[in-house]
């Protein structure tokens, strides 16, 4: 859940084979510099990976104001290798590459519930 002054980043997820999931987080106003190795311009991006989830925060400064976008997933359909997961920025989005611990499809879970598999009534770990 987003805190005060935070916006939940709209996301989509696509499997790449049986070993990866590519997550795209839309971040309004995010600009980049550089052609090959793109870096955020007037923004701070943080992505933290856990065994079964991730926490992406993007703070964008545009038109004299600061906007925070956040996407937290506490329980993915399966475990990820957090040391092999990566992220990059493009104009208007943060792209996260999740590397699964075990090969296999998450298609059914993703189509039924999306990235977040933890129900509202489940307790956090």
C-alpha positions as CSV (number, residue, x, y, z in Angstrom):
1,X,0.0,0.0,0.0
2,X,1.3,3.5,-0.9
3,X,2.0,5.9,2.0
4,X,1.0,9.5,2.1
5,X,2.3,11.3,-1.0
6,X,3.1,8.1,-2.8
7,X,1.6,6.8,-6.0
8,X,1.5,3.1,-6.8
9,X,3.4,2.5,-10.0
10,X,1.3,0.8,-12.7
11,X,3.0,-2.5,-13.6
12,X,2.9,-5.3,-16.1
13,X,4.8,-8.6,-16.1
14,X,5.8,-10.8,-19.0
15,X,7.6,-14.2,-18.7
16,X,10.8,-14.6,-20.8
17,X,11.2,-18.3,-21.1
18,X,10.9,-20.4,-18.0
19,X,13.7,-18.6,-16.0
20,X,12.8,-14.9,-16.1
21,X,10.0,-12.4,-15.6
22,X,10.3,-8.9,-16.9
23,X,8.3,-6.3,-14.9
24,X,7.7,-2.9,-16.3
25,X,6.8,-0.1,-13.8
26,X,5.4,3.0,-15.3
27,X,6.7,6.2,-13.7
28,X,5.2,9.4,-15.1
29,X,7.8,12.2,-15.7
30,X,10.8,9.9,-15.5
31,X,13.5,11.2,-17.9
32,X,16.8,9.6,-18.7
33,X,20.2,10.7,-19.9
34,X,22.7,8.8,-22.1
35,X,22.0,6.7,-25.2
36,X,23.4,3.3,-24.3
37,X,23.8,3.3,-20.5
38,X,20.7,5.3,-19.5
39,X,20.6,7.0,-16.1
40,X,17.7,8.8,-14.4
41,X,17.6,12.5,-14.8
42,X,16.2,14.5,-11.9
43,X,15.1,11.3,-10.2
44,X,16.3,8.8,-7.6
45,X,15.5,5.1,-8.2
46,X,15.8,2.3,-5.7
47,X,15.0,-1.4,-6.2
48,X,15.5,-3.9,-3.4
49,X,15.1,-7.6,-4.0
50,X,14.0,-10.2,-1.5
51,X,13.6,-14.0,-1.7
52,X,9.9,-13.7,-2.8
53,X,9.5,-10.1,-3.7
54,X,10.8,-6.6,-4.5
55,X,10.4,-3.0,-3.5
56,X,10.8,-0.3,-6.2
57,X,10.8,3.4,-5.3
58,X,11.2,6.2,-7.8
59,X,11.3,9.8,-6.7
60,X,10.9,12.1,-9.7
61,X,11.4,15.9,-9.6
62,X,9.5,17.6,-12.4
63,X,7.9,21.0,-12.8
64,X,9.0,22.1,-9.3
65,X,7.5,19.2,-7.5
66,X,8.6,15.9,-6.3
67,X,6.5,12.7,-6.9
68,X,7.2,9.3,-5.4
69,X,6.1,6.2,-7.2
70,X,6.3,2.8,-5.4
71,X,5.6,-0.8,-6.2
72,X,6.0,-3.4,-3.4
73,X,5.4,-7.1,-4.0
74,X,5.8,-9.2,-0.9
75,X,4.9,-12.6,-2.3
76,X,5.7,-13.5,-6.0
77,X,4.4,-16.8,-7.5
78,X,7.8,-18.3,-6.7
79,X,11.3,-17.6,-5.3
80,X,13.8,-15.3,-7.1
81,X,17.6,-15.3,-7.1
82,X,17.9,-11.8,-5.7
83,X,21.6,-11.5,-6.5
84,X,20.9,-12.1,-10.2
85,X,17.9,-9.8,-10.6
86,X,18.5,-6.5,-12.3
87,X,16.8,-3.2,-13.2
88,X,17.2,-0.4,-15.7
89,X,15.5,2.8,-16.6
90,X,14.0,4.0,-19.8
91,X,11.9,7.2,-20.4
92,X,8.8,6.9,-18.3
93,X,9.5,3.4,-16.8
94,X,11.7,1.2,-14.6
95,X,12.2,-2.3,-16.1
96,X,12.9,-5.0,-13.6
97,X,14.3,-8.4,-14.6
98,X,13.4,-11.2,-12.0
99,X,15.5,-14.4,-12.3
100,X,13.6,-17.4,-10.9
101,X,15.3,-19.9,-8.6
102,X,13.4,-22.8,-10.3
103,X,12.6,-22.9,-14.0
104,X,8.9,-23.1,-14.6
105,X,5.9,-21.0,-15.7
106,X,4.2,-18.5,-13.5
107,X,1.6,-17.8,-16.2
108,X,-1.4,-19.2,-14.3
109,X,-0.6,-17.3,-11.1
110,X,0.2,-14.1,-13.0
111,X,-3.1,-14.3,-15.0
112,X,-5.2,-15.0,-11.9
113,X,-3.7,-12.7,-9.3
114,X,-0.9,-10.7,-10.9
115,X,2.5,-10.3,-9.4
116,X,1.3,-10.1,-5.8
117,X,0.3,-13.5,-4.5
118,X,-0.2,-12.5,-0.9
119,X,-3.9,-12.0,-0.1
120,X,-5.0,-9.0,2.0
121,X,-5.9,-11.2,4.9
122,X,-2.5,-13.0,5.0
123,X,0.0,-11.8,7.6
124,X,3.3,-10.3,6.4
125,X,6.4,-12.4,7.2
